[in-house]
Amino acid sequence: LEFRRVLFRSQSRRRWFIAGSTFVVIAGVALAVFAYFKYSDTDVKGEVTGYEVIDSQTVAVQFTVTRSDPSRPAACVVRGRSLDGSETGRREILIPPGKESQIGFKTTVRTSQPPVIGEVFGCTTTIPAYLKADKE
């Protein structure tokens, strides 16, 4: 009889542990999915098509922007990175509204250390006020 009580308590604790662990995992996945859909901008994306190191403080970056709604402006962050992988220069580019869903751009980024690569960090349809060309 005593063995059954100990066994029952042990099984009860194990069930609670499994239930609690399962809840934590499900809550974590649900939070990650929610954050992805709330904070990711799938309406626009930028992709590097090429880059060229101009000198020890400049990298030229060529990239393509793809928008689901080309009539909306977009903004992209383009950056230069050094040999150790750190970001050493950044530039925000306003992509004006247009008719094409895919458009190419080329820009230069000034860096604080010699660049080894240029890349698009990300793009968004939420335009910061300081980038808006036409302030009405």
Contacts in CASP RR format, 6 or more apart in sequence:
PFRMAT RR
TARGET T0000
AUTHOR 0000-0000-0000
METHOD contacts of the structure
MODEL  1
LEFRRVLFRSQSRRRWFIAGSTFVVIAGVALAVFAYFKYSDTDVKGEVTG
YEVIDSQTVAVQFTVTRSDPSRPAACVVRGRSLDGSETGRREILIPPGKE
SQIGFKTTVRTSQPPVIGEVFGCTTTIPAYLKADKE
41 123 0 8 1.000
41 124 0 8 1.000
41 125 0 8 1.000
41 126 0 8 1.000
42 68 0 8 1.000
43 67 0 8 1.000
43 68 0 8 1.000
43 69 0 8 1.000
43 72 0 8 1.000
43 125 0 8 1.000
44 65 0 8 1.000
44 66 0 8 1.000
44 67 0 8 1.000
44 68 0 8 1.000
44 74 0 8 1.000
44 95 0 8 1.000
44 123 0 8 1.000
44 124 0 8 1.000
44 125 0 8 1.000
45 65 0 8 1.000
45 66 0 8 1.000
45 122 0 8 1.000
45 123 0 8 1.000
46 63 0 8 1.000
46 64 0 8 1.000
46 65 0 8 1.000
46 66 0 8 1.000
46 76 0 8 1.000
46 120 0 8 1.000
46 122 0 8 1.000
46 123 0 8 1.000
47 63 0 8 1.000
47 64 0 8 1.000
47 66 0 8 1.000
47 120 0 8 1.000
48 61 0 8 1.000
48 62 0 8 1.000
48 63 0 8 1.000
48 118 0 8 1.000
48 119 0 8 1.000
48 120 0 8 1.000
49 62 0 8 1.000
49 63 0 8 1.000
49 64 0 8 1.000
49 104 0 8 1.000
50 61 0 8 1.000
50 62 0 8 1.000
50 63 0 8 1.000
51 59 0 8 1.000
51 60 0 8 1.000
51 61 0 8 1.000
51 62 0 8 1.000
51 117 0 8 1.000
51 118 0 8 1.000
51 119 0 8 1.000
52 59 0 8 1.000
52 60 0 8 1.000
53 59 0 8 1.000
53 114 0 8 1.000
53 115 0 8 1.000
53 116 0 8 1.000
54 60 0 8 1.000
54 108 0 8 1.000
56 114 0 8 1.000
57 110 0 8 1.000
57 111 0 8 1.000
57 112 0 8 1.000
57 114 0 8 1.000
57 115 0 8 1.000
58 108 0 8 1.000
58 109 0 8 1.000
58 110 0 8 1.000
58 111 0 8 1.000
58 115 0 8 1.000
59 80 0 8 1.000
59 108 0 8 1.000
59 109 0 8 1.000
59 111 0 8 1.000
59 115 0 8 1.000
59 117 0 8 1.000
59 118 0 8 1.000
60 106 0 8 1.000
60 107 0 8 1.000
60 108 0 8 1.000
60 109 0 8 1.000
61 78 0 8 1.000
61 80 0 8 1.000
61 106 0 8 1.000
61 107 0 8 1.000
61 108 0 8 1.000
61 109 0 8 1.000
61 118 0 8 1.000
61 119 0 8 1.000
61 120 0 8 1.000
62 104 0 8 1.000
62 105 0 8 1.000
62 106 0 8 1.000
63 76 0 8 1.000
63 78 0 8 1.000
63 104 0 8 1.000
63 105 0 8 1.000
63 106 0 8 1.000
63 120 0 8 1.000
64 102 0 8 1.000
64 103 0 8 1.000
64 104 0 8 1.000
64 105 0 8 1.000
65 74 0 8 1.000
65 76 0 8 1.000
65 95 0 8 1.000
65 102 0 8 1.000
65 103 0 8 1.000
65 104 0 8 1.000
65 105 0 8 1.000
65 123 0 8 1.000
66 101 0 8 1.000
66 102 0 8 1.000
67 74 0 8 1.000
67 95 0 8 1.000
67 101 0 8 1.000
67 102 0 8 1.000
67 125 0 8 1.000
68 101 0 8 1.000
69 125 0 8 1.000
70 97 0 8 1.000
70 98 0 8 1.000
70 99 0 8 1.000
70 100 0 8 1.000
70 101 0 8 1.000
70 103 0 8 1.000
71 97 0 8 1.000
71 98 0 8 1.000
71 99 0 8 1.000
72 97 0 8 1.000
72 125 0 8 1.000
73 94 0 8 1.000
73 95 0 8 1.000
73 96 0 8 1.000
73 97 0 8 1.000
73 125 0 8 1.000
73 127 0 8 1.000
74 94 0 8 1.000
74 95 0 8 1.000
74 123 0 8 1.000
74 124 0 8 1.000
74 125 0 8 1.000
74 127 0 8 1.000
75 92 0 8 1.000
75 93 0 8 1.000
75 94 0 8 1.000
75 95 0 8 1.000
75 123 0 8 1.000
75 124 0 8 1.000
75 125 0 8 1.000
75 126 0 8 1.000
75 127 0 8 1.000
75 128 0 8 1.000
75 131 0 8 1.000
76 92 0 8 1.000
76 93 0 8 1.000
76 95 0 8 1.000
76 105 0 8 1.000
76 120 0 8 1.000
76 121 0 8 1.000
76 122 0 8 1.000
76 123 0 8 1.000
76 124 0 8 1.000
77 90 0 8 1.000
77 91 0 8 1.000
77 92 0 8 1.000
77 93 0 8 1.000
77 120 0 8 1.000
77 121 0 8 1.000
77 122 0 8 1.000
77 123 0 8 1.000
78 90 0 8 1.000
78 91 0 8 1.000
78 92 0 8 1.000
78 93 0 8 1.000
78 107 0 8 1.000
78 109 0 8 1.000
78 118 0 8 1.000
78 119 0 8 1.000
78 120 0 8 1.000
78 121 0 8 1.000
79 87 0 8 1.000
79 89 0 8 1.000
79 90 0 8 1.000
79 91 0 8 1.000
79 109 0 8 1.000
79 118 0 8 1.000
79 119 0 8 1.000
79 120 0 8 1.000
79 121 0 8 1.000
80 87 0 8 1.000
80 88 0 8 1.000
80 89 0 8 1.000
80 90 0 8 1.000
80 109 0 8 1.000
80 111 0 8 1.000
80 115 0 8 1.000
80 117 0 8 1.000
80 118 0 8 1.000
80 119 0 8 1.000
81 87 0 8 1.000
81 88 0 8 1.000
81 115 0 8 1.000
81 116 0 8 1.000
81 117 0 8 1.000
81 118 0 8 1.000
81 119 0 8 1.000
82 88 0 8 1.000
82 111 0 8 1.000
82 113 0 8 1.000
82 114 0 8 1.000
82 115 0 8 1.000
82 116 0 8 1.000
83 114 0 8 1.000
83 116 0 8 1.000
85 116 0 8 1.000
86 113 0 8 1.000
87 121 0 8 1.000
88 111 0 8 1.000
88 112 0 8 1.000
88 113 0 8 1.000
88 115 0 8 1.000
89 109 0 8 1.000
89 110 0 8 1.000
89 111 0 8 1.000
89 112 0 8 1.000
89 115 0 8 1.000
90 109 0 8 1.000
90 121 0 8 1.000
91 107 0 8 1.000
91 108 0 8 1.000
91 109 0 8 1.000
91 110 0 8 1.000
92 128 0 8 1.000
92 131 0 8 1.000
93 105 0 8 1.000
93 107 0 8 1.000
94 127 0 8 1.000
94 131 0 8 1.000
94 132 0 8 1.000
94 133 0 8 1.000
95 103 0 8 1.000
95 105 0 8 1.000
95 123 0 8 1.000
96 133 0 8 1.000
109 115 0 8 1.000
109 118 0 8 1.000
END
